[in-house]
Amino acid sequence: MAFTPLQDRVLVRRIEGEEKTKGGLIIPDTAKEKPAEGEVIACGAGARKDSGELIPMGVKAGDRVLFGKWSGTEVTLEGKELLIMKESDILGIIS
């Protein structure tokens, strides 16, 4: 992909949730919530302290992460819907 986030920003692709409930009911698109789980596609270099020292990123491309429901800015790049968010919007890494 020809996009590199700057500073402490992260490019994330949402991972879609289940289409059915555990009981087998199909969930219509209008009733689905946006998933709060995604895969990191690209990361910036990291934030800088007031002294100019670089703070390294805690996530890397390929990590599966959880983020807040309203986190990030939705963008479309190369026909794919992605999110650009600050690293601080990420709640944790799924291992």
Secondary structure as GFF3:
##gff-version 3
##sequence-region A 1 95
A	DSSP	beta_strand	9	14	.	.	.	ID=ss1
A	DSSP	three_ten_helix	29	31	.	.	.	ID=ss2
A	DSSP	beta_strand	37	43	.	.	.	ID=ss3
A	DSSP	beta_strand	47	48	.	.	.	ID=ss4
A	DSSP	beta_strand	54	55	.	.	.	ID=ss5
A	DSSP	beta_strand	64	67	.	.	.	ID=ss6
A	DSSP	beta_strand	73	77	.	.	.	ID=ss7
A	DSSP	beta_strand	80	86	.	.	.	ID=ss8
A	DSSP	three_ten_helix	87	89	.	.	.	ID=ss9
A	DSSP	beta_strand	90	94	.	.	.	ID=ss10
###
